[in-house]
Amino acid sequence: MIVVMQTGVAQAQIDHVVQLVRDAGLREHVIVGTERTVIAVVGDERKLELGALENAGGVDRVMPVLAPYKVASREVKREPSVIPLGNGTAVGGKRIGLIAGPCSVESRQQLIEIAHAVKEAGAIGLRGGAFKPRTNPYQFQGLGEKGLEMLAEAREATGLAVVTEVMGVDQVELVSRYADVLQIGTRNMHNFNLLVACGQTKRSVLLKRGWSATLDEFLLAAEYILNAGNPNVILCERGIRTHETYVRNTLPLAIIPAVKRESHLPILIDPSQGTGHAYMVPAMCRASIAAGADGLIVEVHADPEHALTDGAQSITPEVFAQTVRECARIAEAVGRTT
């Protein structure tokens, strides 16, 4: 359920309602919006005396939340959330958030070169995998902590926020020391222990949709992070598996308006993973912005032919810069900026 507080409510009244919730053995999530403050109640609501809540000072009304996901629901928070990236920028506002970089960190020179190029083109975040989950155990698995150190160095050189994947609970503390945003990949969307561990950090979390997950499952995975205490979750659509063979994954852009209707969380699109082909990436970037995406996360490599991972779906810095210019015109048409 959610407890909707009156406009101009005093902090003491909010604290009193929170204490009533805790006294019943339940958990609260206080969400301060531009127009109202809402207290989401999580747990077995049968333990709570509704009359006590409804009659508490400052309470406007008590309402059930119909969606299975509570804190992620737009019923709880009507206005879109704006999620900080840690470098003074954010995702979810009027500006389209652009995150770009190589699929994996290969060398210091490679990473610094790409970081400067994407920053100049308009990116606010740098992607790059230090730990790489690979289907084939004999393929390149990433540089580990050495790769994290290179990402941190690239941040110092460019000011870009670092977005990198964490693959297990045992890596959360290590990756948090270097990264601004913790990425949970498609294979780990249902790794509930990892979701909770990331939810207990102060880092923003980029959650990628599982390649066969439904919308409800996607938002419930986000709920694990939110319920663990971390309000800064960014959703990311990276394509799902279908019977098609002309793409690596099928990129379902219809999820953008669906997420916007159901949740207040921002959503990015990964057109690189979503197609598997570099020639498709610019078109899918343009289509994503037109459909209402809050940003893009794109694989960019200076020499895709010799990339250690995912060269076939990586665009060059020159193509990325041109794509950003094209997306800027589309963003303006839909009331956004890049």
MARZAFI-803646 format. One line per field, with one value per residue (C-alpha): residue number from 0; y, x, z. Coordinates in Angstrom, 1 decimal, decimal comma. Each point is the difference from the previous one (the first is absolute). Layout:
! residues N
k	NUM	...
Y	Y	...
X	X	...
Z	Z	...
//
This chain:
! residues 338
k	0	1	2	3	4	5	6	7	8	9	10	11	12	13	14	15	16	17	18	19	20	21	22	23	24	25	26	27	28	29	30	31	32	33	34	35	36	37	38	39	40	41	42	43	44	45	46	47	48	49	50	51	52	53	54	55	56	57	58	59	60	61	62	63	64	65	66	67	68	69	70	71	72	73	74	75	76	77	78	79	80	81	82	83	84	85	86	87	88	89	90	91	92	93	94	95	96	97	98	99	100	101	102	103	104	105	106	107	108	109	110	111	112	113	114	115	116	117	118	119	120	121	122	123	124	125	126	127	128	129	130	131	132	133	134	135	136	137	138	139	140	141	142	143	144	145	146	147	148	149	150	151	152	153	154	155	156	157	158	159	160	161	162	163	164	165	166	167	168	169	170	171	172	173	174	175	176	177	178	179	180	181	182	183	184	185	186	187	188	189	190	191	192	193	194	195	196	197	198	199	200	201	202	203	204	205	206	207	208	209	210	211	212	213	214	215	216	217	218	219	220	221	222	223	224	225	226	227	228	229	230	231	232	233	234	235	236	237	238	239	240	241	242	243	244	245	246	247	248	249	250	251	252	253	254	255	256	257	258	259	260	261	262	263	264	265	266	267	268	269	270	271	272	273	274	275	276	277	278	279	280	281	282	283	284	285	286	287	288	289	290	291	292	293	294	295	296	297	298	299	300	301	302	303	304	305	306	307	308	309	310	311	312	313	314	315	316	317	318	319	320	321	322	323	324	325	326	327	328	329	330	331	332	333	334	335	336	337
Y	0,0	3,6	2,8	3,3	3,0	3,4	2,9	1,9	-2,8	0,5	-2,3	-1,0	-1,3	-2,1	-1,4	-0,9	-2,0	-1,7	-1,1	-1,4	-2,1	-1,2	-0,8	-2,4	-1,8	1,4	2,0	3,5	1,8	3,7	1,5	3,8	1,3	3,5	0,1	-2,5	-2,3	-3,7	-2,7	-3,5	-2,8	-3,3	-3,2	-1,9	2,8	-2,0	0,8	3,7	1,7	2,1	2,3	1,0	1,1	1,7	2,1	0,9	3,7	1,2	-3,1	0,7	-3,6	-3,6	-1,9	-3,5	-0,6	-2,3	-0,7	-2,9	2,3	2,7	2,5	-0,1	0,7	3,3	-0,4	0,8	2,8	1,8	2,2	-1,6	-0,7	1,6	-2,2	1,5	-1,5	1,3	2,6	2,8	-1,5	-2,0	-2,3	0,6	3,7	2,0	-0,7	-3,3	-1,9	-1,4	-2,7	-1,5	-1,9	-3,4	-3,2	-1,0	1,9	-1,3	2,4	3,4	1,7	-1,5	1,1	3,6	0,6	-1,1	1,8	3,3	-0,6	-0,8	2,8	2,5	-1,5	0,7	-3,1	0,4	-3,5	-2,5	-3,7	-2,7	-3,5	-1,0	-3,3	-1,6	-2,8	-2,2	-3,1	-1,5	-0,5	0,3	3,5	3,2	0,5	3,6	1,5	0,0	2,6	1,2	0,9	1,8	2,1	1,0	1,0	2,2	1,6	0,7	1,7	2,2	0,9	0,8	0,5	-2,8	-2,2	-3,6	-2,7	-3,5	-3,5	-1,8	-3,7	-1,3	0,9	-0,4	2,7	2,7	1,6	0,0	1,4	2,6	1,4	0,9	0,3	2,7	-2,3	-3,7	-1,9	-3,2	-1,9	-2,1	-3,3	1,4	1,7	-3,0	-0,2	1,2	-0,1	2,4	2,2	0,4	0,5	2,9	1,4	0,3	2,2	3,7	-0,4	0,5	-3,3	-0,7	-3,0	-1,8	-2,0	-3,8	-1,3	-1,9	2,1	1,5	3,6	-1,0	-2,1	2,8	2,5	-2,5	-0,4	3,8	-0,3	-2,2	2,8	2,7	-2,1	-0,5	3,8	1,3	2,4	0,6	-2,6	0,4	-2,5	-1,2	-1,9	-2,0	-2,2	-3,4	-3,4	-0,9	-2,3	2,7	-0,7	3,2	1,7	-1,1	1,0	1,6	3,6	0,5	3,8	-0,3	-0,6	3,8	1,2	-3,0	0,8	3,7	-1,0	-2,5	1,5	3,2	-1,4	1,2	-2,4	-0,1	-2,0	-2,1	-0,2	-1,8	-3,1	0,5	-0,7	-1,4	1,9	3,3	1,2	-0,2	1,9	3,6	-0,7	-1,6	2,9	2,4	-2,2	-0,3	3,7	0,5	-2,6	1,8	-1,7	2,0	-0,9	-2,4	-2,3	-0,7	-2,1	2,1	-1,3	1,7	-3,2	-2,3	-2,6	-0,7	0,4	-2,8	-0,1	0,9	1,7	-0,8	2,3	2,8	3,3	2,2	3,4	1,8	-1,9	0,6	3,8	0,0	-2,0	2,4	2,9	-1,8	-0,9	3,6	1,1	-2,8	0,9	3,6	-1,2	-1,9	2,7	-1,4	1,0	-1,9
X	0,0	1,0	-0,7	-0,5	0,9	-1,7	1,6	2,3	0,2	2,4	3,0	-1,2	-3,2	1,9	2,2	-3,1	-1,4	3,3	0,1	-3,5	1,1	3,1	-2,0	-2,0	3,2	-0,2	2,5	-0,5	1,3	-0,4	-0,3	0,1	-1,5	-0,4	-3,7	-0,4	1,8	-0,9	0,9	0,0	-0,6	1,7	-0,9	-3,1	-2,5	-2,4	2,2	-0,8	-3,0	-1,3	-2,1	3,2	1,6	-3,1	-0,5	3,7	0,7	1,1	-1,4	-2,1	-1,0	1,1	0,0	0,8	2,7	-1,4	3,3	2,1	2,9	-0,6	2,9	0,6	-3,6	-1,3	-2,9	2,6	1,8	-1,7	2,8	3,0	3,1	3,3	2,9	3,5	3,0	2,5	1,8	-2,6	-2,1	-3,1	-2,4	-3,7	-0,3	-0,6	3,5	0,6	2,8	2,7	2,3	2,6	3,2	1,5	-1,7	3,1	3,0	3,0	2,8	0,6	0,7	-3,2	-2,2	1,4	-0,3	-3,6	-0,9	1,2	-1,8	-3,4	0,3	0,6	-3,0	-2,3	0,1	-0,4	1,0	2,7	-0,9	2,6	0,2	2,7	-1,7	-1,6	-2,5	0,6	-1,9	3,2	2,5	3,0	-0,9	1,4	-1,4	1,2	2,9	-1,6	1,2	2,6	-2,8	-1,8	3,1	0,1	-3,7	0,7	3,0	-2,2	-2,6	2,8	1,0	-3,4	-2,5	-2,3	-1,9	1,2	-2,6	1,3	-1,4	0,0	-0,4	-0,3	-0,6	3,7	0,8	-2,4	2,4	2,9	-1,8	-1,7	3,5	0,6	-3,4	-2,7	-2,7	-0,3	-1,3	-1,9	0,0	-2,7	1,3	-0,3	-3,4	-1,3	3,0	-2,0	3,0	1,9	-3,1	-0,2	3,8	-0,1	-3,1	2,0	2,7	-0,2	0,9	-2,6	-0,9	-0,6	-2,2	-0,1	-3,1	0,4	0,0	-3,3	-1,5	-3,5	-0,6	-1,3	3,0	2,3	-1,7	-0,1	3,8	0,3	-2,3	2,6	2,6	-2,4	-1,3	3,5	0,3	1,5	-2,4	2,4	-0,9	0,2	-1,7	1,7	-1,6	2,7	-2,1	-1,7	0,4	-2,5	0,0	1,5	3,5	0,8	0,7	1,9	-3,0	-3,3	-0,2	-3,6	-0,4	-3,6	1,3	0,8	-3,6	-1,0	2,7	-1,0	-3,6	0,8	3,0	1,7	3,5	1,9	0,8	3,1	0,3	3,1	-0,3	3,4	-1,0	-3,6	1,0	3,5	0,8	1,8	-1,8	-3,3	1,1	-0,5	-3,5	-1,0	1,5	-2,2	-3,1	0,6	0,1	-3,1	-1,8	0,8	3,1	1,9	3,4	2,2	2,9	2,1	3,0	2,7	3,4	2,8	0,9	-3,1	1,6	2,6	-2,2	0,4	-3,8	-3,0	1,8	-2,9	-2,4	2,4	0,0	2,9	0,4	-0,7	-3,3	-0,9	0,6	-2,2	-2,7	-0,1	-0,5	-2,9	-1,5	0,2	-2,4	-2,4	0,3	-0,9	-3,1	-1,3	0,9	3,3	3,7	3,3
Z	0,0	-0,2	2,5	-1,8	2,1	-0,2	-1,8	2,4	2,5	2,9	0,4	3,4	-1,5	-2,5	2,7	2,0	-2,9	-0,5	3,6	-0,3	-2,9	1,8	3,2	-2,2	-1,0	-3,6	-2,1	-1,4	-3,0	0,2	-3,5	-0,1	-3,3	-1,4	1,0	2,8	2,4	-0,2	2,5	-1,6	2,4	-0,7	1,8	1,3	0,1	2,1	3,0	-0,4	1,4	-2,9	2,3	1,8	-3,2	-1,5	3,2	0,5	-0,4	-3,5	-1,8	-3,0	-0,9	0,1	-3,3	-1,1	-2,6	-2,7	-1,8	1,4	0,1	2,6	0,2	-3,7	-0,9	-1,4	2,5	2,7	-1,8	-2,9	-1,2	-1,8	2,2	-0,9	0,9	0,7	-1,7	2,5	-2,1	0,2	-2,8	0,1	-2,0	-0,1	-0,5	-3,1	-1,2	-1,8	1,9	-2,3	1,3	-2,4	-0,1	-0,9	0,9	2,0	1,3	-2,0	0,7	1,5	-3,4	-1,5	2,9	0,3	-3,7	-0,2	3,2	-1,4	-3,3	1,5	2,5	-2,9	-1,8	2,9	2,3	3,8	0,9	-1,0	-0,3	0,0	1,4	2,5	0,7	-3,1	0,3	-3,1	-1,1	-1,2	3,0	-2,4	-1,2	1,5	3,5	0,6	1,9	3,4	2,5	-2,4	-2,3	2,8	0,6	-3,6	0,1	3,0	-1,8	-3,0	2,3	1,4	-3,5	-1,4	2,9	-1,4	2,4	0,0	-0,7	0,3	0,7	3,3	-0,4	3,6	3,6	0,7	-2,5	1,2	2,5	-2,4	-3,0	2,1	0,9	-3,6	-1,8	0,2	-1,3	0,6	-3,0	0,5	-3,3	-1,6	1,3	3,6	-0,1	2,0	2,3	3,0	2,4	-2,3	-0,4	3,8	0,4	-2,6	1,7	3,2	-1,6	-0,7	-3,7	-2,7	-1,6	-3,8	-0,2	-3,4	-0,9	-0,1	-3,6	0,7	2,8	-0,1	0,9	3,5	0,6	-1,0	2,3	2,9	-0,4	0,3	3,1	1,7	-0,3	1,1	2,9	1,2	0,5	-3,2	-1,9	-2,9	-2,6	-3,8	-2,2	-3,2	-2,9	-1,9	-2,2	0,5	-1,6	-2,7	-3,0	-2,3	-1,3	-1,8	3,4	3,0	2,2	-0,8	1,3	1,2	0,1	1,0	3,5	0,3	0,1	2,1	2,6	-0,1	0,8	2,8	1,7	0,9	-0,6	-3,1	-2,8	-2,3	-3,2	-1,0	-3,8	-0,2	1,9	-1,3	-3,6	-0,1	-3,2	-0,1	-3,1	1,9	3,0	-1,3	-1,2	3,3	1,9	-2,0	0,5	3,7	0,5	-2,0	2,1	3,2	1,4	2,7	-1,5	-1,9	1,0	-3,1	-0,8	-1,6	-1,1	-2,0	-1,8	0,1	-2,3	2,7	3,1	2,5	0,6	-2,1	-2,8	-2,4	1,9	0,9	-1,9	-0,5	1,8	-3,3	-0,5	3,7	-0,4	-3,2	1,8	2,9	-2,4	-1,7	3,4	1,1	-2,7	1,0	3,7	-0,8	-1,9	3,1	2,5	1,2	-0,3	-0,4
//
